[in-house]
Amino acid sequence: MHYRGFGIDSPYIYHIVRNVIEAKMHYYPFKKLDRQCQNMLVILKEKVLDESLNVEQAFWFKSEYEHLKDCTKLNRFLFRLVNFVNPQNIAFIGDDSGLNLTYLAKLDTRRTLFCLGARSYAIAFSQSILKEQGVSNLRFCELEVSNHHAFDLIQISRTVAPDVLLEFEKNLDRYLNMESYLIIENINKEEEMNLLWNRLKKMERFNVSLDLFDIGVLIARKGLKKQDHNLSSSSYK
């Protein structure tokens, strides 16, 4: 099979590209989540002006504000991907202001979403957002506490403490099941994430890497040949 100039020899990956990444379908929560995003932009804009924030916190709130201005397509793609994978155990590693976590949590309220290694100020802010949205199936905890958990899907935030990232990479096999998905943000925007991406995609455990510029997806699945595909952020709708 050939697709836009490059070969995809797996029907499974071809299906992901055509029917998940490029899907035009809209799910019922999208309108409500769009309104949540607009409300959060107002709150974050005020937070950025808070003079009591230290340098690290001020930088994070500003970056979240800028990110939320143009993240709708990305969050919708993640919603479709997680819906397709239907993981039994799912985790988010790092910091989030609440919107990404809401998308992941709303997919299946019967399933607990673990947010691992988030910094205290990010947790405090996102908890108020999540409470307002009625999200009750999310658990915040330290990365080390989750050593007894193995996940089918993990998303690594674009903002994550360096020590948390190091701990995850060092003990990756503890956190991911043999068949799993790993989503990494900012793989072509942040040097640290780019280096992590290039190291992990060479590992034998991952059969497939999908580089979507803004985000990367690593897949570990039996029966798939080792393959790397470079798409673009315009691929997802």
C-alpha positions in Angstrom: 0.0 0.0 0.0 1.2 3.5 -0.9 0.0 6.6 0.7 1.0 10.1 -0.3 4.4 9.1 -1.6 5.4 6.6 1.0 4.7 2.9 1.5 2.6 1.5 4.4 2.8 -2.2 4.3 0.5 -2.8 7.3 -3.3 -2.7 7.0 -3.4 -1.8 10.7 -1.2 1.3 10.3 -3.0 2.3 7.1 -6.2 2.1 9.0 -4.8 4.4 11.7 -3.6 6.9 9.2 -6.8 7.0 7.1 -9.5 6.5 9.8 -8.0 7.9 13.0 -5.4 10.5 12.1 -7.3 11.9 9.1 -10.8 11.1 10.3 -13.3 14.0 9.9 -15.8 12.6 12.4 -16.8 14.7 15.3 -17.7 13.2 18.7 -20.5 14.6 20.9 -18.2 15.9 23.7 -16.3 18.2 21.3 -18.7 21.2 21.5 -18.6 21.2 25.3 -14.8 20.8 25.3 -14.5 23.7 22.9 -16.4 25.9 25.3 -14.2 24.7 28.1 -11.2 25.7 26.2 -12.5 29.2 25.6 -13.3 29.6 29.3 -9.9 28.3 30.3 -8.2 30.9 28.0 -9.9 33.7 29.9 -8.8 32.2 33.3 -5.2 31.6 32.0 -4.9 35.1 30.6 -5.7 36.4 34.1 -3.3 33.9 35.7 -0.4 35.0 33.5 -0.7 38.5 35.0 -0.5 37.2 38.6 2.6 38.9 40.1 2.8 36.3 42.9 4.0 33.6 40.5 7.6 32.6 40.5 9.5 32.5 37.2 8.9 28.8 36.5 5.2 29.1 37.3 4.8 32.3 35.2 6.5 30.6 32.2 4.3 27.5 32.5 1.0 29.4 32.7 2.0 31.5 29.7 3.0 28.4 27.7 -0.4 26.8 28.6 -2.2 29.9 27.4 -0.4 30.0 24.1 -0.9 26.2 23.6 -4.6 26.3 24.3 -5.1 29.0 21.6 -4.2 26.4 18.9 -4.7 22.9 20.3 -8.2 21.9 19.2 -7.1 19.7 16.3 -4.4 18.0 18.4 -6.8 17.2 21.3 -9.4 15.9 18.9 -6.9 13.6 17.3 -5.8 12.3 20.7 -9.5 11.7 21.6 -9.9 9.7 18.4 -6.7 7.7 18.9 -7.5 6.8 22.5 -11.0 5.9 21.5 -9.6 3.6 18.7 -7.1 1.9 21.0 -9.6 1.6 23.9 -6.9 1.0 26.5 -7.9 -0.6 29.8 -5.2 1.2 31.7 -4.2 4.8 30.7 -1.8 7.4 32.1 -0.7 11.0 31.5 2.8 11.9 32.6 3.6 15.5 33.4 1.8 18.8 33.7 -1.5 19.9 32.2 -3.9 22.8 32.8 -6.9 20.5 32.6 -8.2 20.4 29.0 -6.1 17.5 27.8 -6.9 15.6 31.0 -10.6 16.3 30.5 -10.4 14.9 26.9 -8.8 11.7 28.2 -11.0 11.3 31.2 -14.3 11.9 29.3 -13.6 9.0 26.9 -14.7 6.4 29.5 -15.7 7.6 32.9 -15.6 3.9 34.2 -11.9 3.9 33.6 -9.4 5.6 36.0 -7.0 8.0 34.3 -3.7 8.4 36.2 -1.8 11.7 36.0 1.8 10.9 37.1 4.6 13.3 38.1 2.7 16.6 37.8 4.1 19.6 39.6 2.0 20.9 42.5 1.0 24.3 40.9 -0.2 22.5 37.8 -2.2 20.0 39.9 -3.8 22.8 41.9 -4.9 24.7 38.8 -6.1 21.7 36.9 -8.1 20.3 39.8 -10.3 23.3 39.9 -10.9 22.9 36.1 -11.6 19.2 36.4 -14.0 19.7 39.3 -15.9 22.2 37.3 -16.2 19.7 34.4 -17.4 17.0 36.7 -14.3 14.8 36.2 -14.1 12.2 39.0 -12.2 9.4 37.4 -8.7 10.9 37.6 -6.0 10.2 40.1 -2.9 12.3 40.6 0.1 10.5 42.0 3.9 10.5 42.0 5.5 8.5 39.2 7.2 6.1 41.7 3.9 5.3 43.4 2.6 3.8 40.1 5.4 1.2 39.8 2.9 -1.6 40.3 0.8 -0.3 37.4 1.4 -1.3 33.8 -0.4 0.8 31.2 -1.7 0.1 27.7 -1.4 3.8 26.7 0.7 6.6 28.1 0.8 10.2 26.9 3.9 12.3 27.9 3.1 16.0 28.3 5.0 18.7 26.4 5.8 20.1 29.9 7.2 17.5 32.3 9.9 17.8 35.0 13.3 16.5 33.8 13.6 14.1 36.8 10.2 12.7 36.0 11.1 12.2 32.4 14.4 10.5 33.4 12.6 8.2 35.9 10.1 7.1 33.2 12.7 6.4 30.6 14.9 4.4 33.0 11.9 2.2 34.1 9.9 2.3 30.9 9.2 -1.5 30.9 7.6 -1.1 34.3 5.1 1.4 33.0 4.2 0.0 29.6 2.5 -3.3 28.8 4.1 -5.4 26.1 1.5 -4.3 23.6 1.0 -0.6 24.1 1.0 3.0 22.7 3.3 5.8 23.8 2.4 9.4 22.8 5.1 12.1 23.1 4.4 15.8 22.6 6.7 18.4 21.1 9.1 15.9 19.5 10.2 18.5 16.9 9.9 21.6 19.1 11.9 20.8 22.2 15.4 19.3 22.1 14.8 17.2 25.2 11.7 15.6 23.7 13.3 15.2 20.3 16.2 13.3 21.9 13.8 11.1 23.9 11.8 10.4 20.8 14.8 9.3 18.7 16.1 7.1 21.5 12.8 5.4 22.2 11.8 4.7 18.6 15.0 2.7 18.1 14.0 0.3 20.9 13.1 -3.2 19.8 9.9 -3.2 21.8 8.4 -0.5 19.5 7.4 -1.7 16.0 6.1 1.5 14.6 6.8 5.3 15.0 4.4 7.9 13.6 6.0 11.4 13.5 3.2 14.0 13.2 5.7 16.9 13.9 3.8 18.3 16.9 3.4 14.8 18.4 4.9 11.3 18.0 3.2 8.0 18.5 5.1 4.8 19.2 3.3 1.5 18.9 4.3 -1.9 20.4 2.1 -4.6 18.8 2.7 -8.2 17.8 2.8 -8.9 14.1 4.0 -5.5 12.9 7.2 -5.0 11.1 9.7 -2.3 12.3 8.7 0.9 10.4 9.0 4.7 10.8 6.6 7.1 9.1 6.9 10.9 8.9 3.6 12.6 8.4 2.8 16.2 9.3 0.7 18.1 11.8 -1.7 18.9 8.9 -2.5 15.2 8.7 -4.9 15.3 11.6 -8.1 17.3 11.1 
